[in-house]
Amino acid sequence: MEAETLAHGVIAKLRSSGHQAYLVGGCVRDLLLGAQPKDFDVATDARPARLMDLFPNSGQVGAHFGVVLVRDGGAQVEVATFRSDHDYSDGRRPTSVQFEQDPFQDVLRRDFTINGLLMDPETGSVLDYVEGRADLERQVIRAIGDPAVRFREDHLRLLRAVRFAARLGFAIEPATFAAIQRDHALILAVSAERVRDELARILTEGGARRGFELLDESGLLAVLLPEVAAMKGVEQPPQYHPEGDVWVHTLLLLEGVRNPSVTLALGALLHDVGKPPTFRVADRIRFDGHVEEGVRLAHRILTRLRFSNEVTEQVEALVANHMKFKDLPHMRQSTLKRFLRMPDFPEHLELHRLDSMASNKRLDSYQLARRKLDEFPEDHLKPAALVTGADLIAAGYHPGPIFSTILTAVEDAQLEGRIHTAGEGMALVREMFPI
């Protein structure tokens, strides 16, 4: 069952049982914008115990807050009892809640007007207590009530405002944005995991460039990603980067990403993060060692934000290899084939394309890589080994670090087409590494 169908069924059952029930929040916003919601949430006056009775297959995901998860097959819908929240003490959750009968009280606790709408799915009619529909039409992100109060209640709303503005292409209402600028440092009290997830969404849900411009203008960037904020004003040699400084270049990459994975988006953001600390002027502007410094800083940032080891390793690889494309036309055949067979090479290639389009727009190496990928079948990029460690031992070689050197030399010759059989491989070993 699809989540939308399940949500409609939940509402119908609640209403037939004498309760108020509506679609609420982001799904209503998206439906009114003509977009397909990712999730469907329901708000009702039914208390959690009543919900558990009506929906025996459900489970409480926030008993204190009156949130029940109703499941049917692979679909699930969060059903929340109308409530008002009180005494936020940790910048995240209320210390106490009061269940309500009036949906108006439930709306007042929510973050932004465009997320404070309730819809009757049968008629399509909307309950709007906070002018959320008008703000959708005006394309504005506005806090419900006093924005300073909303952000003190849940500090993550500082980032959520930016995410919604970026993704939807909306402006942040002046008083709401002023509150973000004034209280941006509150974000430092939020867990790294919650910040990570919001930043990942800003990078991948659309409007990444606008998102990072708003992070910068609000003060959030400087406190969350000072290494990225340091890109501003760092000049680049105009013959290679006519577009401007490192910050402008990075924004252009973010503007160019389309439905990226989180690793590609982070690679676009961090590929030149090593430039600010390595900037120097000699015969021209230079960034000696910026790749190595970039890998170090990327590791520090991603570790700080609690990204997984898998994500961190891939982003580090993207940063470490993004400059190698300039050498691609001059690579030996073995080096080229090893380069093309890197894990997740399509991401490396797309980062290079974005990097080129955000600077000199030369795609020679990109097009060459595409041609070579078409030219080389998989077994040419990573052929079965002609010689193994066991073969070396059988031939009288003693295991040790030299084995890696020998096997690499044999694979080089194989990738370059100089040898084709195991016999030729062992002959090469005896010639190059006599016992």
C-alpha positions in Angstrom: 0.0 0.0 0.0 1.2 3.5 -0.8 1.7 6.0 2.0 -0.9 8.4 0.5 -3.5 5.6 0.3 -2.7 4.6 3.9 -3.0 8.2 5.1 -6.4 8.6 3.5 -7.5 5.3 5.1 -6.3 6.4 8.5 -8.1 9.7 8.3 -11.3 7.9 7.1 -11.2 5.5 10.0 -10.5 8.2 12.5 -13.4 10.3 11.3 -15.8 7.3 11.2 -14.8 6.8 14.8 -15.8 10.3 15.8 -12.5 12.1 15.6 -11.1 15.0 13.7 -8.3 14.1 11.4 -6.3 15.9 8.6 -3.3 15.7 6.5 -0.7 18.1 7.9 2.6 19.7 7.4 5.0 19.1 4.5 2.7 16.8 2.5 0.0 19.6 2.4 2.6 22.1 1.3 3.9 19.9 -1.5 0.4 19.0 -2.7 -0.6 22.6 -2.9 2.7 23.3 -4.9 1.8 20.5 -7.3 4.7 18.2 -6.0 4.5 14.6 -4.9 5.1 14.4 -1.2 7.8 12.0 0.1 5.9 11.4 3.3 2.3 11.8 4.6 1.6 12.9 8.1 -1.8 13.0 9.9 -2.9 15.2 12.8 -5.9 14.2 15.0 -7.6 14.9 18.3 -7.5 11.1 19.1 -5.2 10.4 22.0 -2.3 7.9 21.6 -4.0 5.1 23.5 -7.1 5.5 21.2 -4.8 5.4 18.2 -3.2 2.2 19.4 -6.7 0.7 19.8 -7.9 1.7 16.4 -4.7 0.7 14.6 -3.4 -2.5 16.3 -0.4 -2.8 14.0 0.9 0.6 14.9 3.8 1.5 17.2 4.5 4.5 19.4 7.5 6.5 18.1 7.1 9.4 20.4 4.7 8.4 23.2 5.5 11.5 25.2 4.6 13.6 22.2 1.6 11.7 21.0 3.1 10.3 17.8 2.1 6.9 16.6 3.4 5.1 13.5 0.7 3.3 11.5 2.0 0.6 9.2 0.4 -1.4 6.4 2.7 -3.5 4.2 5.6 -1.4 3.2 3.8 1.9 3.8 3.8 3.9 7.0 2.2 7.1 8.2 3.0 9.2 11.3 -0.2 10.1 13.2 0.2 12.8 15.8 -2.3 14.0 18.4 -3.0 17.7 18.4 -0.8 19.3 21.0 0.8 22.4 22.4 4.4 22.3 23.4 5.9 23.9 26.6 9.2 24.7 28.1 11.8 23.9 25.5 15.0 23.6 27.6 17.5 21.8 25.3 16.9 23.6 22.0 15.4 20.5 20.5 12.3 19.1 22.2 9.7 20.4 24.6 10.0 19.2 28.2 6.2 19.0 28.4 3.3 18.8 26.0 -0.5 19.2 26.4 -2.9 17.3 24.2 -5.4 19.5 22.5 -8.9 19.2 20.9 -8.4 22.3 18.7 -6.2 22.0 15.6 -5.4 25.7 15.9 -3.3 25.1 19.0 -1.4 22.3 17.2 -0.6 24.7 14.3 0.8 27.3 16.6 3.7 25.0 17.8 4.9 24.3 14.2 7.9 26.0 12.6 6.9 27.9 9.4 3.6 29.0 8.0 3.9 26.9 4.8 4.2 23.8 7.1 1.3 24.8 9.3 -1.5 23.9 6.9 -4.1 21.1 7.4 -6.0 19.4 4.5 -9.2 17.4 4.3 -8.2 14.8 1.7 -11.8 14.1 0.7 -12.6 17.6 -0.3 -9.2 19.2 -0.7 -10.3 22.0 1.7 -7.5 23.5 3.7 -7.5 24.8 7.3 -5.1 27.8 7.3 -4.7 29.7 10.6 -1.4 31.3 9.8 -1.7 32.6 6.2 0.4 29.7 5.0 -1.4 29.6 1.6 -0.6 33.3 1.1 3.0 32.7 1.9 3.1 29.8 -0.6 1.8 32.2 -3.2 4.2 34.9 -2.2 7.0 32.2 -2.1 8.1 33.2 1.4 9.5 31.2 4.4 8.0 32.9 7.5 8.2 31.6 11.1 4.9 31.1 12.8 4.5 33.7 15.5 7.7 35.3 17.0 10.6 33.9 14.9 13.1 34.3 17.8 10.8 32.1 20.0 10.5 29.5 17.3 14.3 29.3 16.9 15.0 29.2 20.6 12.5 26.3 20.9 14.3 24.2 18.2 17.6 25.5 17.0 17.6 23.2 14.0 14.9 25.4 12.6 17.7 27.8 11.7 18.9 25.4 9.1 15.5 24.2 8.1 14.5 27.7 7.1 17.5 27.8 4.7 16.8 24.3 3.4 13.2 25.1 2.5 14.1 28.5 0.9 16.8 26.8 -1.2 14.8 23.8 -2.2 11.6 25.7 -3.1 13.3 28.8 -4.5 11.6 31.0 -1.8 12.8 34.1 0.0 13.1 34.1 3.8 10.8 36.8 5.3 12.9 39.7 6.6 12.0 39.4 10.3 12.5 35.6 10.2 15.9 36.1 8.5 16.9 38.8 10.9 16.2 36.4 13.8 18.4 33.7 12.1 21.3 36.3 11.7 20.9 37.4 15.3 20.7 33.9 16.8 22.7 31.8 14.3 25.2 30.7 17.0 22.5 28.6 18.6 23.1 26.0 15.9 26.3 25.0 17.7 24.2 23.5 20.5 22.6 21.1 18.0 24.0 17.6 17.6 26.4 17.0 14.8 24.1 14.3 13.3 21.1 16.6 13.0 23.3 19.3 11.5 24.8 16.8 9.1 21.4 15.6 7.9 20.2 19.2 7.2 23.4 20.1 5.4 23.1 17.0 3.3 19.6 17.9 2.3 20.6 21.4 1.4 23.3 20.0 -0.9 21.1 17.3 -2.5 17.4 18.4 -2.6 17.9 21.3 -5.1 19.0 24.9 -4.9 22.4 24.0 -3.3 24.0 27.3 -4.5 21.2 29.4 -3.0 21.3 27.3 0.2 25.0 28.1 0.7 24.6 31.7 -0.1 21.9 31.9 2.6 24.1 30.0 5.0 26.8 32.6 4.3 24.5 35.6 4.6 22.9 34.3 7.8 26.2 33.6 9.6 25.5 29.9 9.8 28.3 29.0 7.4 31.1 30.7 9.4 30.2 28.8 12.6 29.4 25.4 11.0 31.9 25.3 8.1 34.6 27.9 8.7 36.9 26.0 6.3 34.4 26.7 3.5 33.7 30.3 4.6 37.5 30.8 4.3 37.1 30.5 0.5 35.6 33.9 0.2 38.0 36.5 -1.3 40.7 33.9 -2.0 41.8 35.0 -5.5 42.7 32.5 -8.3 44.8 32.9 -11.4 42.5 34.4 -14.0 44.0 32.4 -16.9 42.6 29.3 -15.2 39.7 30.7 -13.3 38.1 33.6 -15.0 35.0 33.2 -12.9 36.5 34.7 -9.8 37.6 33.6 -6.3 37.4 30.1 -4.8 34.0 30.8 -3.2 32.5 31.9 -6.5 34.0 28.9 -8.2 32.5 26.6 -5.5 29.1 28.2 -5.8 29.1 27.6 -9.5 29.8 23.9 -8.9 26.9 23.7 -6.5 24.7 25.5 -9.0 25.6 22.9 -11.6 24.8 19.7 -9.6 21.6 17.9 -10.6 20.1 15.3 -8.3 23.5 14.4 -6.9 24.5 11.7 -4.4 25.6 13.2 -1.1 29.2 12.2 -1.9 29.2 14.0 -5.2 27.6 17.1 -3.6 30.2 17.1 -0.8 32.9 16.6 -3.3 31.7 19.7 -5.2 31.7 21.7 -2.0 35.0 20.5 -0.6 37.2 19.8 -3.7 39.1 23.1 -3.3 38.8 23.5 0.5 42.6 23.2 0.7 43.1 26.4 -1.4 42.7 29.1 1.3 45.5 27.8 3.6 47.9 27.1 0.7 47.4 30.4 -1.2 50.6 32.2 -2.1 51.7 34.6 -4.8 55.0 33.8 -6.7 55.3 34.0 -10.5 51.5 33.8 -10.3 48.9 32.8 -7.7 49.7 29.3 -6.6 48.1 26.7 -4.3 51.0 24.2 -3.8 49.8 21.1 -1.9 46.1 22.2 -1.9 45.0 18.7 -2.8 46.7 17.1 0.1 45.5 19.8 2.5 42.1 19.5 1.0 41.9 15.8 1.8 43.0 16.6 5.4 40.4 19.3 5.8 37.7 17.2 4.2 38.4 14.4 6.6 38.3 16.8 9.6 35.0 18.3 8.4 33.2 15.0 7.6 34.4 13.5 10.9 33.2 16.5 12.8 29.8 16.1 11.2 29.6 12.4 11.9 29.4 11.3 8.3 29.9 7.6 7.8 33.3 6.1 7.0 32.0 5.1 3.5 30.9 8.7 2.7 34.1 10.2 4.1 36.4 7.8 2.2 34.6 8.6 -1.1 34.7 12.3 -0.6 38.4 12.2 0.3 39.0 10.2 -2.9 37.1 12.8 -4.9 39.2 15.6 -3.4 42.4 13.6 -3.8 41.9 12.8 -7.5 40.2 15.9 -8.9 43.4 17.4 -10.3 44.6 14.2 -12.0 42.3 14.7 -15.0 44.6 17.4 -16.3 47.3 14.7 -16.7 45.0 12.2 -18.4 46.2 12.9 -22.0 49.7 12.1 -21.0 49.1 9.1 -18.8 50.8 5.7 -19.5 48.3 3.1 -20.6 48.6 1.3 -17.2 48.1 4.5 -15.2 45.1 5.5 -17.3 43.4 2.1 -16.9 44.0 2.2 -13.2 42.5 5.7 -13.1 39.4 4.8 -15.0 38.7 1.7 -12.8 38.7 3.7 -9.6 35.6 2.8 -7.4 32.7 5.1 -8.3 34.6 6.6 -11.2 31.4 8.2 -12.7 31.4 10.5 -9.7 35.0 11.5 -10.3 34.2 12.2 -13.9 31.1 14.2 -13.1 33.0 16.3 -10.5 35.6 17.0 -13.1 32.9 18.1 -15.6 31.4 20.4 -13.0 34.8 21.7 -12.1 35.6 22.5 -15.7 32.3 24.1 -16.4 32.7 26.3 -13.3 36.1 27.6 -14.6 37.5 27.5 -18.1 34.8 25.3 -19.6 37.3 23.1 -21.3 36.1 19.5 -21.5 39.0 17.9 -23.4 39.9 15.5 -20.6 36.3 14.8 -19.8 35.6 13.8 -23.4 38.8 11.8 -23.6 37.8 9.9 -20.4 34.4 9.1 -21.9 36.0 7.9 -25.1 38.4 5.6 -23.2 35.6 4.2 -21.1 33.8 3.3 -24.3 37.0 1.9 -25.8 38.1 -0.3 -23.0 35.8 -3.2 -21.9 35.8 -4.1 -18.2 38.2 -7.0 -18.6 40.8 -4.6 -20.2 40.6 -2.2 -17.3 40.8 -5.0 -14.7 42.0 -8.2 -16.3 42.6 -11.4 -14.4 46.1 -11.5 -12.9 48.7 -13.4 -15.0 50.9 -13.9 -12.0 50.0 -14.3 -8.3 51.8 -14.4 -5.0 51.4 -18.1 -5.1 53.1 -18.3 -8.5 56.0 -16.3 -7.1 56.5 -18.6 -4.1 56.3 -21.6 -6.4 59.1 -20.0 -8.5 61.3 -19.6 -5.4 60.6 -16.0 -4.4 60.4 -15.3 -0.6 57.3 -13.4 0.5 57.8 -9.8 1.5 57.2 -6.2 0.4 58.9 -6.9 -2.9 55.9 -9.0 -3.9 53.8 -5.8 -4.3 56.5 -4.2 -6.5 56.7 -7.4 -8.7 53.0 -7.8 -9.1 52.5 -4.2 -10.0 55.2 -4.4 -12.6 53.6 -7.4 -14.1 50.2 -5.8 -14.2 51.7 -2.6 -15.8 53.0 -4.8 -18.6 49.7 -6.6 -18.9 47.6 -3.3 -19.0 50.0 -1.9 -21.6 49.6 -5.0 -23.8 53.3 -6.0 -23.5 52.4 -9.5 -22.1 49.4 -11.7 -22.6 50.0 -15.0 -20.9 51.1 -16.3 -17.5 54.3 -17.7 -19.1 55.2 -14.2 -20.4 54.4 -12.8 -17.0 56.8 -15.1 -15.2 59.5 -14.5 -17.9 59.2 -10.8 -17.2 59.5 -11.4 -13.4 62.7 -13.4 -13.9 64.1 -10.7 -16.2 63.3 -7.7 -14.0 63.7 -9.4 -10.5 66.2 -12.2 -10.8 66.7 -14.3 -7.7 
